[in-house]
Amino acid sequence: MSHLFGQLGSLPSLHTLVLSQVGLTDASLPAFTRLLDKANNLKKLNISGNTGLTANGLT
Amino acid sequence: MLLQNKSIKSIALAQNAMSDSTAAFLIEPTVRSLNIESLKLDSNSITGVWLEKLAKRVALVGFNTLSHSGSGLKSATSQSILATESGDESMRLGTSPTSGNNGLINLGLEGNEQISDRGAEAIANMITIKSDATRSLKMINLNQCGIGNYGFSKLK
């Protein structure tokens, strides 16, 4: 998953990211955060259905 | 993370088994980062207590903004809520209007069956308060939120 995030981060035009029900957990957040840091044009983020992800980790 | 990425306008966190305590961490980013226009929290375990907290925080943003503009508070509801929040650390974290950012437009809460009348009353209070965080609010989805006649009467 972290490799995928790295690849996605190299897309400067990334506008929408849907990662619904893919088993994201708080352990995924470091790589995910790096992706968000790079994705300057990301407008829509859908991470529904990932029950292992807490809002605490997101913020 | 959500505070740092200023480009994100829409976040969907449906069916994430989110409780009040976990969803509480979303209140500050939602209210302070006025770039978030759509927040979907459908089918979680959020209750009316979370909405009461959100309404209180929204009231604080309204206070800070209005005090900058010098127009003063007009809502008695705002004043009473602010009175209960005085001394709150979040008071120092208030935001000011940011050009180009609308604040929340769409809030999805469908399927949170414990929102109940308590949550409906909190929303009713929230939308009567002048605040940058809700000045553009157009849609709140309250389907299947366990709201009864009392709650609906408050929302009228």
Backbone of each chain as ProteinMPNN parsed JSONL, in Angstrom:
{"seq_chain_A": "MSHLFGQLGSLPSLHTLVLSQVGLTDASLPAFTRLLDKANNLKKLNISGNTGLTANGLT", "coords_chain_A": {"N_chain_A": [[0.827, -1.207, 0.0], [1.946, 1.249, 0.8], [3.779, 1.64, -1.203], [2.091, 2.079, -3.355], [0.959, 4.504, -2.518], [3.203, 6.101, -2.73], [3.59, 6.109, -5.487], [1.222, 7.339, -6.333], [1.594, 9.818, -5.25], [3.324, 10.954, -6.982], [1.855, 11.955, -8.965], [1.081, 14.927, -10.088], [-1.308, 16.083, -10.829], [-3.327, 14.879, -9.49], [-6.608, 14.713, -8.528], [-8.901, 13.535, -7.407], [-9.248, 11.09, -4.929], [-10.06, 7.885, -4.201], [-10.331, 5.608, -1.764], [-11.919, 3.456, -0.768], [-13.073, 1.068, 1.505], [-10.654, -0.47, 1.663], [-9.118, -1.441, 3.639], [-7.576, 0.365, 5.091], [-5.594, 1.429, 7.813], [-4.573, 2.97, 10.932], [-1.906, 2.465, 10.871], [-1.256, 2.786, 8.281], [-1.057, 5.438, 7.941], [1.365, 7.1, 8.041], [2.583, 6.81, 5.438], [0.42, 7.566, 3.939], [0.075, 10.191, 4.758], [2.376, 11.356, 3.722], [1.744, 11.162, 1.042], [-0.441, 12.928, 0.894], [0.841, 15.278, 1.49], [2.246, 15.703, -0.825], [0.276, 15.827, -2.742], [-0.887, 18.359, -4.026], [-3.019, 19.243, -5.465], [-5.191, 17.815, -4.765], [-8.581, 17.43, -4.328], [-10.844, 15.946, -3.614], [-11.412, 13.463, -1.276], [-11.998, 10.203, -0.527], [-12.365, 7.992, 1.899], [-13.985, 6.025, 2.887], [-15.437, 3.327, 4.793], [-13.252, 2.16, 5.986], [-12.575, 0.69, 8.66], [-10.524, 0.517, 10.443], [-9.319, 2.876, 10.673], [-8.767, 5.773, 12.451], [-10.178, 8.937, 13.339], [-8.569, 10.429, 14.896], [-5.971, 9.776, 14.134], [-6.039, 10.839, 11.588], [-6.165, 13.58, 11.923]], "CA_chain_A": [[0.0, 0.0, 0.0], [2.796, 2.441, 0.88], [4.36, 1.814, -2.533], [1.029, 2.697, -4.155], [0.873, 5.901, -2.121], [4.355, 6.789, -3.314], [3.319, 6.295, -6.918], [0.153, 8.334, -6.479], [2.147, 11.122, -4.891], [4.077, 11.505, -8.106], [0.881, 12.502, -9.924], [0.809, 16.294, -9.627], [-2.663, 16.522, -11.162], [-4.3, 14.048, -8.768], [-7.734, 15.548, -8.089], [-9.82, 12.74, -6.591], [-8.659, 9.835, -4.453], [-11.051, 7.03, -3.552], [-9.747, 4.421, -1.143], [-13.049, 2.964, 0.024], [-13.037, -0.343, 1.903], [-9.395, -1.096, 1.239], [-8.381, -1.894, 4.819], [-6.663, 1.374, 5.649], [-5.56, 1.529, 9.276], [-3.681, 4.044, 11.378], [-0.546, 2.101, 10.493], [-1.048, 3.242, 6.898], [-1.1, 6.901, 7.886], [2.612, 7.796, 7.675], [2.708, 6.851, 3.977], [-0.72, 8.322, 3.443], [0.369, 11.609, 5.026], [3.363, 11.805, 2.72], [1.0, 11.332, -0.211], [-1.234, 14.158, 0.965], [1.769, 16.412, 1.449], [2.646, 15.927, -2.226], [-0.899, 16.011, -3.613], [-1.31, 19.747, -3.822], [-4.258, 19.532, -6.201], [-6.238, 16.888, -4.338], [-9.788, 18.13, -3.864], [-11.825, 15.019, -3.046], [-10.81, 12.305, -0.627], [-13.01, 9.263, -0.044], [-11.75, 6.86, 2.608], [-15.085, 5.377, 3.599], [-15.412, 1.878, 4.963], [-11.979, 1.689, 6.541], [-12.918, 0.737, 10.083], [-9.318, 0.561, 11.264], [-8.761, 4.226, 10.599], [-9.412, 6.671, 13.408], [-10.078, 10.353, 13.01], [-7.425, 10.947, 15.658], [-4.808, 9.654, 13.258], [-6.196, 11.704, 10.41], [-5.973, 14.993, 12.208]], "C_chain_A": [[0.865, 1.263, 0.0], [3.47, 2.714, -0.469], [3.349, 2.503, -3.462], [0.916, 4.18, -3.819], [2.01, 6.714, -2.716], [4.151, 7.083, -4.782], [2.268, 7.387, -7.139], [0.67, 9.741, -6.183], [2.918, 11.765, -6.017], [3.149, 12.04, -9.196], [0.501, 13.918, -9.498], [-0.616, 16.747, -9.882], [-3.741, 15.737, -10.417], [-5.376, 14.924, -8.118], [-8.655, 14.812, -7.118], [-9.158, 11.427, -6.197], [-9.719, 9.049, -3.685], [-10.356, 5.768, -3.061], [-10.785, 3.825, -0.201], [-12.919, 1.462, 0.264], [-11.776, -1.052, 1.409], [-8.549, -1.518, 2.436], [-7.348, -0.916, 5.321], [-6.732, 1.343, 7.172], [-4.653, 2.699, 9.648], [-2.226, 3.749, 11.016], [-0.211, 2.571, 9.074], [-0.815, 4.745, 6.837], [0.232, 7.595, 7.562], [2.79, 7.921, 6.155], [1.589, 7.689, 3.368], [-0.499, 9.828, 3.631], [1.369, 12.162, 4.021], [2.69, 12.035, 1.371], [0.236, 12.658, -0.204], [-0.347, 15.4, 0.933], [2.149, 16.756, 0.013], [1.453, 16.319, -3.101], [-1.503, 17.396, -3.42], [-2.627, 20.085, -4.518], [-5.402, 18.61, -5.807], [-7.419, 17.661, -3.755], [-10.75, 17.193, -3.133], [-11.124, 13.768, -2.501], [-11.917, 11.424, -0.056], [-12.311, 8.069, 0.59], [-12.814, 6.18, 3.479], [-14.829, 3.875, 3.762], [-14.081, 1.327, 5.421], [-12.084, 1.753, 8.065], [-11.683, 0.771, 10.992], [-8.681, 1.92, 11.314], [-9.491, 5.122, 11.587], [-9.203, 8.112, 12.988], [-8.92, 10.998, 13.758], [-6.163, 10.909, 14.812], [-4.856, 10.599, 12.077], [-5.867, 13.157, 10.69], [-4.668, 15.224, 12.938]], "O_chain_A": [[0.565, 2.227, -0.704], [3.704, 3.866, -0.833], [3.703, 3.386, -4.244], [0.793, 5.018, -4.713], [1.824, 7.852, -3.147], [4.491, 8.162, -5.267], [2.411, 8.24, -8.015], [0.236, 10.72, -6.79], [3.144, 12.976, -6.016], [3.612, 12.522, -10.23], [-0.339, 14.079, -8.612], [-1.096, 17.682, -9.24], [-4.931, 15.908, -10.681], [-5.081, 15.764, -7.267], [-9.128, 15.385, -6.137], [-8.578, 10.738, -7.036], [-10.21, 9.497, -2.649], [-9.858, 4.968, -3.852], [-10.558, 3.706, 1.003], [-12.686, 0.69, -0.666], [-11.855, -2.12, 0.803], [-7.393, -1.908, 2.272], [-6.348, -1.317, 5.915], [-7.816, 1.242, 7.746], [-4.047, 3.332, 8.784], [-1.415, 4.664, 10.873], [0.955, 2.73, 8.715], [-0.419, 5.27, 5.797], [0.22, 8.604, 6.858], [3.106, 8.997, 5.646], [1.798, 8.425, 2.403], [-0.846, 10.63, 2.763], [1.229, 13.284, 3.534], [3.02, 12.977, 0.651], [0.267, 13.41, -1.178], [-0.741, 16.443, 0.411], [2.348, 17.92, -0.333], [1.604, 17.052, -4.079], [-2.509, 17.562, -2.729], [-3.269, 21.086, -4.2], [-6.46, 18.619, -6.437], [-7.269, 18.44, -2.814], [-11.391, 17.586, -2.158], [-10.346, 13.117, -3.199], [-12.683, 11.861, 0.802], [-11.734, 7.236, -0.108], [-12.572, 5.817, 4.63], [-14.109, 3.255, 2.979], [-13.815, 0.137, 5.255], [-11.722, 2.757, 8.678], [-11.805, 1.031, 12.189], [-7.627, 2.103, 11.924], [-10.718, 5.213, 11.55], [-8.198, 8.464, 12.371], [-8.357, 11.995, 13.306], [-5.39, 11.867, 14.772], [-3.825, 11.097, 11.623], [-5.363, 13.876, 9.828], [-4.336, 16.364, 13.263]]}, "seq_chain_B": "MLLQNKSIKSIALAQNAMSDSTAAFLIEPTVRSLNIESLKLDSNSITGVWLEKLAKRVALVGFNTLSHSGSGLKSATSQSILATESGDESMRLGTSPTSGNNGLINLGLEGNEQISDRGAEAIANMITIKSDATRSLKMINLNQCGIGNYGFSKLK", "coords_chain_B": {"N_chain_B": [[-3.027, 16.592, 9.708], [-5.234, 16.915, 7.969], [-5.519, 19.592, 8.35], [-3.235, 20.628, 7.266], [-3.215, 20.123, 4.508], [-4.412, 22.206, 2.32], [-5.87, 22.084, 0.023], [-7.845, 20.177, -0.086], [-11.248, 19.677, -0.463], [-13.398, 18.027, -0.167], [-14.345, 15.408, 1.905], [-14.877, 12.045, 2.538], [-15.994, 9.94, 4.957], [-17.555, 7.749, 5.495], [-19.125, 4.907, 7.061], [-17.049, 4.132, 8.829], [-16.977, 3.195, 11.385], [-17.007, 5.151, 13.337], [-16.927, 6.805, 16.412], [-18.272, 9.179, 18.841], [-16.047, 10.12, 20.236], [-13.877, 9.632, 18.525], [-14.692, 11.012, 16.266], [-14.628, 13.531, 17.286], [-12.155, 14.581, 16.855], [-12.319, 15.616, 14.377], [-13.598, 17.993, 14.471], [-12.169, 20.422, 14.981], [-10.432, 20.625, 12.632], [-12.453, 20.838, 10.698], [-13.83, 23.167, 11.336], [-11.841, 25.1, 11.588], [-10.238, 24.844, 9.265], [-11.312, 26.236, 6.689], [-11.47, 25.354, 4.152], [-12.64, 22.885, 3.792], [-15.44, 21.731, 2.322], [-17.297, 19.735, 1.958], [-18.367, 17.218, 4.029], [-18.708, 13.964, 4.749], [-20.168, 11.81, 6.873], [-21.613, 9.517, 7.024], [-23.424, 6.683, 8.29], [-21.999, 5.997, 10.681], [-21.165, 5.894, 14.181], [-22.071, 8.183, 15.439], [-23.331, 10.534, 17.791], [-25.85, 12.772, 19.195], [-24.385, 14.265, 20.964], [-21.902, 14.801, 19.824], [-22.67, 16.549, 17.825], [-23.528, 18.672, 19.378], [-21.09, 19.531, 20.409], [-19.852, 20.321, 18.03], [-21.546, 22.431, 17.303], [-21.049, 24.246, 19.354], [-18.386, 24.872, 18.861], [-18.564, 26.02, 16.365], [-19.981, 28.277, 17.057], [-18.018, 29.663, 18.431], [-16.215, 30.341, 16.41], [-17.816, 32.058, 14.946], [-18.03, 34.151, 16.789], [-15.374, 35.097, 16.971], [-14.937, 36.027, 14.364], [-16.909, 37.977, 14.052], [-16.13, 39.738, 16.005], [-13.823, 40.728, 14.945], [-14.817, 42.176, 12.816], [-16.267, 44.017, 14.057], [-18.976, 44.166, 14.256], [-20.377, 42.983, 16.246], [-22.189, 40.705, 18.431], [-25.273, 39.257, 17.559], [-26.907, 37.221, 18.16], [-28.676, 35.694, 20.727], [-28.427, 33.083, 21.381], [-25.828, 32.485, 20.593], [-24.416, 33.972, 22.452], [-25.048, 32.713, 24.851], [-23.983, 30.193, 24.484], [-21.313, 30.801, 24.137], [-20.736, 31.743, 26.631], [-20.614, 29.455, 28.135], [-18.366, 28.388, 27.162], [-16.236, 29.926, 27.846], [-12.863, 30.469, 28.657], [-12.071, 28.163, 27.529], [-9.576, 26.332, 25.887], [-9.632, 26.21, 23.155], [-10.555, 28.63, 22.371], [-8.467, 30.31, 21.939], [-7.593, 29.38, 19.596], [-9.068, 30.214, 17.541], [-10.408, 31.149, 14.296], [-10.055, 33.294, 11.456], [-11.839, 34.965, 8.815], [-11.119, 33.497, 5.729], [-10.046, 34.333, 2.61], [-11.648, 33.149, -0.31], [-12.284, 30.671, 0.723], [-15.044, 28.77, 1.59], [-16.077, 27.428, 3.75], [-18.064, 24.924, 5.426], [-20.325, 23.271, 3.251], [-21.813, 21.02, 2.65], [-23.033, 18.606, 4.765], [-23.024, 15.377, 5.672], [-24.86, 13.078, 7.446], [-26.256, 10.761, 7.459], [-27.8, 7.78, 8.645], [-26.682, 7.68, 11.154], [-27.934, 6.685, 13.797], [-28.159, 7.419, 16.421], [-28.158, 10.09, 16.702], [-30.506, 11.524, 17.159], [-33.122, 13.487, 18.857], [-31.672, 15.237, 20.374], [-29.376, 15.814, 18.872], [-30.626, 17.019, 16.698], [-31.617, 19.339, 17.841], [-29.212, 20.578, 18.477], [-28.246, 21.09, 15.906], [-30.211, 22.825, 15.035], [-29.668, 25.001, 16.692], [-27.092, 25.563, 15.797], [-27.396, 26.428, 13.139], [-28.627, 28.802, 13.439], [-26.767, 30.499, 14.302], [-24.503, 33.028, 13.468], [-21.741, 32.36, 11.585], [-18.511, 31.873, 10.223], [-17.872, 29.277, 9.631], [-20.203, 28.013, 8.916], [-21.495, 29.59, 7.128], [-21.961, 29.073, 4.457], [-23.387, 26.796, 4.41], [-25.436, 24.43, 2.943], [-26.682, 21.944, 2.767], [-27.747, 19.425, 4.941], [-27.706, 16.138, 5.651], [-29.963, 14.213, 7.229], [-31.174, 11.763, 7.235], [-32.498, 8.792, 8.603], [-31.631, 9.195, 11.269], [-32.729, 8.902, 13.7], [-34.412, 10.898, 14.609], [-37.071, 12.424, 16.257], [-40.444, 13.729, 16.694], [-40.082, 15.945, 18.38], [-37.47, 16.768, 17.795], [-37.726, 17.426, 15.065], [-39.514, 19.521, 15.265], [-37.899, 21.446, 16.382], [-36.217, 21.923, 14.283], [-37.762, 23.188, 12.409]], "CA_chain_B": [[-2.937, 16.203, 8.299], [-6.304, 17.592, 7.235], [-5.297, 21.034, 8.46], [-2.091, 21.042, 6.456], [-3.534, 20.095, 3.084], [-5.437, 23.233, 2.132], [-6.595, 21.938, -1.235], [-8.941, 19.206, 0.037], [-12.556, 20.295, -0.241], [-14.413, 17.013, 0.099], [-13.844, 14.23, 2.621], [-15.903, 11.039, 2.832], [-15.568, 9.02, 6.013], [-18.727, 6.937, 5.821], [-18.927, 3.507, 7.466], [-15.727, 3.945, 9.426], [-17.171, 2.826, 12.788], [-16.522, 6.307, 14.089], [-17.732, 7.186, 17.581], [-18.159, 10.599, 19.18], [-14.689, 10.472, 20.663], [-12.979, 9.69, 17.366], [-15.159, 12.091, 15.386], [-14.32, 14.817, 17.911], [-10.911, 15.09, 16.285], [-12.615, 16.263, 13.092], [-14.282, 19.274, 14.668], [-11.247, 21.544, 14.781], [-10.085, 20.804, 11.21], [-13.621, 21.256, 9.914], [-14.196, 24.55, 11.643], [-10.706, 26.007, 11.37], [-9.835, 24.798, 7.863], [-12.544, 26.559, 5.976], [-11.423, 24.786, 2.807], [-13.47, 21.677, 3.739], [-16.804, 22.102, 1.952], [-18.179, 18.572, 2.041], [-17.932, 16.241, 5.021], [-19.693, 12.886, 4.792], [-19.925, 10.933, 8.019], [-22.762, 8.615, 7.03], [-23.351, 5.309, 8.818], [-21.037, 5.803, 11.762], [-21.845, 5.794, 15.483], [-22.029, 9.54, 15.989], [-24.555, 10.861, 18.526], [-26.149, 14.194, 19.321], [-23.345, 14.919, 21.769], [-20.892, 15.298, 18.884], [-23.233, 17.726, 17.161], [-23.498, 19.767, 20.353], [-19.705, 20.042, 20.433], [-19.633, 21.028, 16.768], [-22.293, 23.691, 17.353], [-20.332, 25.158, 20.257], [-17.156, 25.333, 18.198], [-19.019, 26.917, 15.295], [-20.33, 29.54, 17.707], [-16.775, 30.368, 18.749], [-15.705, 30.916, 15.162], [-18.655, 33.205, 14.652], [-17.668, 35.211, 17.725], [-14.092, 35.683, 16.595], [-15.083, 36.733, 13.109], [-17.702, 39.179, 14.246], [-15.397, 40.7, 16.812], [-12.884, 41.4, 14.043], [-15.51, 43.124, 11.956], [-16.815, 45.059, 14.903], [-20.428, 44.245, 14.161], [-20.955, 42.509, 17.495], [-23.058, 39.533, 18.406], [-26.69, 39.537, 17.49], [-27.686, 36.053, 18.564], [-28.644, 35.363, 22.147], [-27.941, 31.715, 21.461], [-24.377, 32.546, 20.529], [-23.886, 34.493, 23.7], [-25.168, 31.725, 25.919], [-23.03, 29.117, 24.218], [-19.975, 31.325, 24.398], [-20.563, 31.871, 28.069], [-20.234, 28.152, 28.662], [-17.075, 27.992, 26.607], [-15.19, 30.869, 28.224], [-11.742, 29.794, 29.274], [-11.724, 27.006, 26.715], [-8.326, 26.523, 25.158], [-9.889, 26.378, 21.725], [-10.86, 30.039, 22.116], [-7.258, 30.943, 21.41], [-7.292, 28.797, 18.291], [-10.097, 30.67, 16.61], [-9.959, 31.481, 12.958], [-10.608, 34.495, 10.859], [-12.274, 34.653, 7.47], [-10.057, 33.287, 4.772], [-10.577, 34.619, 1.287], [-11.719, 32.026, -1.224], [-12.762, 29.478, 1.397], [-16.451, 28.96, 1.926], [-16.527, 26.68, 4.909], [-18.876, 23.742, 5.156], [-21.514, 23.405, 2.401], [-22.576, 19.768, 2.682], [-22.712, 17.758, 5.915], [-23.789, 14.13, 5.577], [-24.902, 12.335, 8.709], [-27.256, 9.703, 7.302], [-27.527, 6.469, 9.22], [-26.184, 7.772, 12.531], [-29.251, 6.614, 14.412], [-28.156, 7.946, 17.792], [-28.133, 11.555, 16.709], [-31.742, 11.754, 17.923], [-33.624, 14.854, 19.03], [-30.587, 16.054, 20.95], [-28.576, 16.298, 17.75], [-31.449, 17.933, 15.896], [-31.65, 20.615, 18.559], [-27.886, 21.181, 18.315], [-28.17, 21.618, 14.542], [-31.086, 23.995, 14.996], [-28.907, 26.1, 17.293], [-25.918, 25.865, 14.983], [-27.719, 27.154, 11.908], [-29.108, 30.15, 13.761], [-25.608, 31.291, 14.711], [-23.684, 33.544, 12.378], [-20.389, 31.834, 11.703], [-17.832, 31.598, 8.957], [-17.822, 27.83, 9.404], [-21.476, 27.51, 8.384], [-22.184, 30.636, 6.35], [-22.309, 28.545, 3.137], [-24.019, 25.487, 4.586], [-26.636, 24.29, 2.117], [-27.359, 20.658, 2.921], [-27.417, 18.504, 6.031], [-28.467, 14.905, 5.459], [-30.314, 13.635, 8.528], [-31.969, 10.544, 7.057], [-32.226, 7.678, 9.514], [-30.835, 9.667, 12.404], [-33.485, 8.709, 14.933], [-34.99, 12.168, 15.054], [-38.511, 12.334, 16.455], [-41.242, 14.942, 16.505], [-39.482, 17.072, 19.099], [-36.318, 17.227, 17.018], [-38.186, 18.076, 13.838], [-40.119, 20.809, 15.615], [-36.794, 22.385, 16.585], [-35.586, 22.222, 12.992], [-38.683, 23.943, 11.55]], "C_chain_B": [[-3.999, 16.936, 7.48], [-6.127, 19.109, 7.284], [-4.221, 21.502, 7.5], [-2.399, 21.072, 4.972], [-4.719, 21.019, 2.816], [-6.252, 23.053, 0.866], [-7.807, 21.023, -1.107], [-10.244, 19.924, 0.371], [-13.618, 19.284, 0.17], [-13.779, 15.797, 0.788], [-15.011, 13.302, 2.927], [-15.335, 10.043, 3.832], [-16.747, 8.157, 6.46], [-18.298, 5.534, 6.233], [-17.526, 3.233, 8.003], [-15.8, 3.6, 10.912], [-16.719, 3.942, 13.733], [-17.476, 6.653, 15.234], [-17.591, 8.692, 17.814], [-16.719, 10.985, 19.486], [-13.729, 10.529, 19.482], [-13.394, 10.824, 16.428], [-14.848, 13.47, 15.961], [-13.056, 15.425, 17.328], [-11.13, 15.785, 14.941], [-13.183, 17.669, 13.266], [-13.343, 20.451, 14.387], [-10.857, 21.725, 13.314], [-11.262, 21.321, 10.373], [-13.932, 22.732, 10.116], [-13.069, 25.524, 11.315], [-10.26, 26.035, 9.919], [-11.064, 25.028, 7.011], [-12.532, 26.055, 4.542], [-12.32, 23.548, 2.694], [-14.93, 22.069, 3.516], [-17.783, 20.945, 2.086], [-17.599, 17.559, 3.017], [-19.019, 15.183, 5.159], [-19.311, 11.891, 5.887], [-21.052, 9.919, 8.154], [-22.426, 7.257, 7.667], [-22.175, 5.085, 9.76], [-21.821, 5.674, 13.075], [-21.821, 7.139, 16.202], [-23.373, 9.847, 16.662], [-24.768, 12.382, 18.555], [-25.104, 14.951, 20.113], [-22.274, 15.515, 20.86], [-21.41, 16.563, 18.194], [-23.286, 18.926, 18.1], [-22.102, 20.376, 20.428], [-19.407, 20.845, 19.172], [-20.317, 22.401, 16.8], [-21.591, 24.71, 18.242], [-19.088, 25.73, 19.585], [-17.496, 26.311, 17.073], [-19.369, 28.289, 15.874], [-19.08, 30.351, 18.024], [-16.173, 31.019, 17.514], [-16.508, 32.155, 14.799], [-18.281, 34.39, 15.504], [-16.395, 35.901, 17.285], [-14.206, 36.52, 15.337], [-15.816, 38.052, 13.309], [-16.952, 40.217, 15.063], [-14.364, 41.432, 15.967], [-13.585, 42.475, 13.225], [-16.174, 44.236, 12.751], [-18.32, 45.157, 14.867], [-21.129, 43.692, 15.389], [-21.843, 41.309, 17.321], [-24.513, 39.944, 18.374], [-27.52, 38.394, 18.051], [-27.538, 35.782, 20.051], [-28.131, 33.953, 22.351], [-26.43, 31.691, 21.464], [-23.803, 32.968, 21.865], [-23.949, 33.455, 24.802], [-24.177, 30.592, 25.725], [-21.618, 29.585, 24.522], [-19.716, 31.428, 25.885], [-20.106, 30.553, 28.674], [-18.847, 27.742, 28.195], [-15.94, 28.906, 27.055], [-14.084, 30.135, 28.97], [-11.312, 28.562, 28.518], [-10.463, 27.305, 25.912], [-8.573, 26.802, 23.68], [-10.202, 27.816, 21.358], [-9.653, 30.727, 21.471], [-6.93, 30.458, 20.007], [-8.284, 29.248, 17.228], [-9.527, 31.112, 15.277], [-10.552, 32.801, 12.511], [-10.986, 34.163, 9.433], [-11.086, 34.544, 6.514], [-10.628, 33.474, 3.373], [-10.551, 33.378, 0.419], [-12.196, 30.744, -0.589], [-14.164, 29.72, 1.929], [-16.851, 28.38, 3.267], [-17.461, 25.572, 4.459], [-20.107, 24.059, 4.303], [-22.415, 22.186, 2.575], [-22.114, 18.908, 3.859], [-23.609, 16.524, 5.877], [-23.705, 13.327, 6.861], [-25.879, 11.168, 8.645], [-26.825, 8.402, 7.986], [-26.851, 6.494, 10.575], [-27.42, 7.838, 13.438], [-29.312, 7.152, 15.839], [-28.042, 9.468, 17.841], [-29.356, 12.087, 17.438], [-32.143, 13.23, 18.017], [-32.545, 15.789, 19.564], [-29.708, 16.65, 19.848], [-29.331, 17.284, 16.885], [-31.499, 19.316, 16.537], [-30.304, 21.341, 18.427], [-27.733, 21.793, 16.921], [-29.025, 22.874, 14.419], [-30.38, 25.211, 15.588], [-27.773, 26.548, 16.38], [-26.276, 26.728, 13.776], [-28.323, 28.534, 12.184], [-27.957, 31.079, 14.136], [-24.849, 31.775, 13.491], [-22.249, 33.075, 12.588], [-19.797, 31.614, 10.323], [-17.876, 30.117, 8.608], [-19.098, 27.3, 8.765], [-22.19, 28.52, 7.488], [-22.631, 30.119, 4.978], [-23.053, 27.219, 3.213], [-25.345, 25.413, 3.833], [-27.375, 22.99, 2.38], [-26.838, 19.874, 4.129], [-28.305, 17.281, 5.857], [-28.703, 14.236, 6.814], [-31.246, 12.435, 8.374], [-31.539, 9.487, 8.073], [-31.307, 8.072, 10.659], [-31.598, 9.593, 13.719], [-34.102, 9.972, 15.489], [-36.509, 12.039, 15.125], [-39.203, 13.666, 16.267], [-40.622, 16.152, 17.192], [-38.307, 17.662, 18.3], [-36.734, 17.963, 15.759], [-38.827, 19.434, 14.135], [-39.043, 21.86, 15.854], [-36.18, 22.832, 15.257], [-36.48, 23.061, 12.075], [-38.267, 25.407, 11.452]], "O_chain_B": [[-3.702, 17.507, 6.431], [-6.538, 19.819, 6.366], [-4.274, 22.618, 6.982], [-1.908, 21.94, 4.251], [-5.873, 20.66, 3.052], [-7.221, 23.78, 0.644], [-8.712, 21.088, -1.94], [-10.333, 20.672, 1.345], [-14.621, 19.645, 0.786], [-12.796, 15.238, 0.301], [-16.014, 13.722, 3.505], [-14.324, 9.39, 3.575], [-16.914, 7.875, 7.647], [-17.252, 5.038, 5.813], [-16.903, 2.226, 7.666], [-14.799, 3.7, 11.622], [-16.129, 3.692, 14.784], [-18.684, 6.775, 15.034], [-16.885, 9.385, 17.082], [-16.233, 12.032, 19.056], [-12.853, 11.393, 19.444], [-12.543, 11.513, 15.865], [-14.806, 14.459, 15.229], [-12.902, 16.646, 17.309], [-10.236, 16.459, 14.43], [-13.24, 18.443, 12.31], [-13.693, 21.366, 13.641], [-10.932, 22.836, 12.791], [-11.087, 22.132, 9.464], [-14.257, 23.447, 9.168], [-13.308, 26.628, 10.826], [-9.939, 27.096, 9.384], [-11.771, 24.083, 6.661], [-13.477, 26.299, 3.792], [-12.725, 23.198, 1.585], [-15.572, 22.654, 4.388], [-18.975, 21.162, 2.305], [-16.47, 17.098, 2.846], [-20.119, 15.471, 5.631], [-18.274, 11.23, 5.823], [-21.404, 9.512, 9.261], [-21.3, 6.768, 7.583], [-21.448, 4.098, 9.64], [-23.015, 5.376, 13.058], [-21.584, 7.217, 17.407], [-24.426, 9.462, 16.156], [-23.976, 13.154, 18.015], [-24.956, 16.161, 19.945], [-21.796, 16.622, 21.11], [-20.667, 17.527, 18.007], [-23.11, 20.065, 17.669], [-21.954, 21.596, 20.501], [-18.792, 21.909, 19.23], [-19.74, 23.403, 16.378], [-21.544, 25.897, 17.92], [-18.779, 26.914, 19.721], [-16.797, 27.303, 16.864], [-19.092, 29.323, 15.266], [-19.078, 31.576, 17.903], [-15.673, 32.141, 17.585], [-15.949, 33.175, 14.396], [-18.218, 35.516, 15.011], [-16.329, 37.129, 17.229], [-13.631, 37.605, 15.255], [-15.404, 39.097, 12.806], [-17.107, 41.42, 14.853], [-14.054, 42.596, 16.219], [-13.029, 43.543, 12.972], [-16.589, 45.256, 12.2], [-18.894, 46.115, 15.385], [-22.329, 43.898, 15.568], [-22.205, 40.94, 16.204], [-24.929, 40.865, 19.076], [-28.693, 38.571, 18.38], [-26.429, 35.655, 20.569], [-27.484, 33.652, 23.354], [-25.815, 30.964, 22.244], [-22.827, 32.395, 22.348], [-23.018, 33.326, 25.596], [-23.598, 30.092, 26.689], [-20.821, 28.845, 25.1], [-18.591, 31.222, 26.34], [-19.308, 30.534, 29.611], [-18.229, 26.849, 28.774], [-14.79, 28.681, 26.678], [-14.352, 29.281, 29.815], [-10.281, 27.971, 28.839], [-10.309, 28.383, 25.337], [-7.819, 27.534, 23.039], [-10.129, 28.195, 20.189], [-9.785, 31.585, 20.599], [-6.099, 31.043, 19.313], [-8.312, 28.695, 16.128], [-8.339, 31.405, 15.147], [-11.457, 33.34, 13.149], [-10.501, 33.173, 8.886], [-10.186, 35.384, 6.502], [-11.605, 32.819, 3.01], [-9.566, 32.64, 0.402], [-12.494, 29.792, -1.31], [-14.44, 30.708, 2.609], [-17.85, 28.793, 3.856], [-17.624, 25.318, 3.265], [-20.844, 25.001, 4.596], [-23.637, 22.314, 2.639], [-20.946, 18.528, 3.938], [-24.825, 16.633, 6.035], [-22.622, 12.945, 7.306], [-26.284, 10.644, 9.683], [-25.668, 7.987, 7.917], [-26.48, 5.443, 11.1], [-27.884, 8.922, 13.794], [-30.396, 7.319, 16.397], [-27.852, 10.051, 18.908], [-29.246, 13.006, 18.249], [-31.576, 14.093, 17.346], [-32.516, 16.977, 19.243], [-29.347, 17.826, 19.887], [-28.764, 18.262, 16.398], [-31.431, 20.335, 15.849], [-30.262, 22.563, 18.282], [-27.163, 22.874, 16.768], [-28.627, 23.854, 13.79], [-30.479, 26.316, 15.054], [-27.523, 27.741, 16.21], [-25.541, 27.654, 13.432], [-28.506, 29.333, 11.266], [-28.14, 32.289, 14.273], [-24.585, 30.997, 12.575], [-21.628, 33.348, 13.615], [-20.49, 31.223, 9.383], [-17.913, 29.747, 7.435], [-19.076, 26.243, 8.134], [-23.353, 28.328, 7.132], [-23.57, 30.658, 4.393], [-23.317, 26.593, 2.186], [-26.25, 26.219, 4.051], [-28.595, 22.944, 2.227], [-25.632, 19.694, 4.298], [-29.53, 17.389, 5.912], [-27.769, 13.758, 7.458], [-32.02, 12.127, 9.28], [-30.351, 9.324, 8.353], [-30.34, 7.378, 10.974], [-31.169, 10.152, 14.728], [-34.293, 10.101, 16.698], [-37.15, 11.6, 14.171], [-38.619, 14.615, 15.744], [-40.637, 17.256, 16.647], [-38.175, 18.877, 18.155], [-36.165, 19.001, 15.422], [-38.696, 20.376, 13.354], [-39.251, 23.038, 15.561], [-35.693, 23.954, 15.122], [-36.005, 23.589, 11.07], [-38.927, 26.191, 10.77]]}, "name": "protein", "num_of_chains": 2, "seq": "MSHLFGQLGSLPSLHTLVLSQVGLTDASLPAFTRLLDKANNLKKLNISGNTGLTANGLTMLLQNKSIKSIALAQNAMSDSTAAFLIEPTVRSLNIESLKLDSNSITGVWLEKLAKRVALVGFNTLSHSGSGLKSATSQSILATESGDESMRLGTSPTSGNNGLINLGLEGNEQISDRGAEAIANMITIKSDATRSLKMINLNQCGIGNYGFSKLK"}
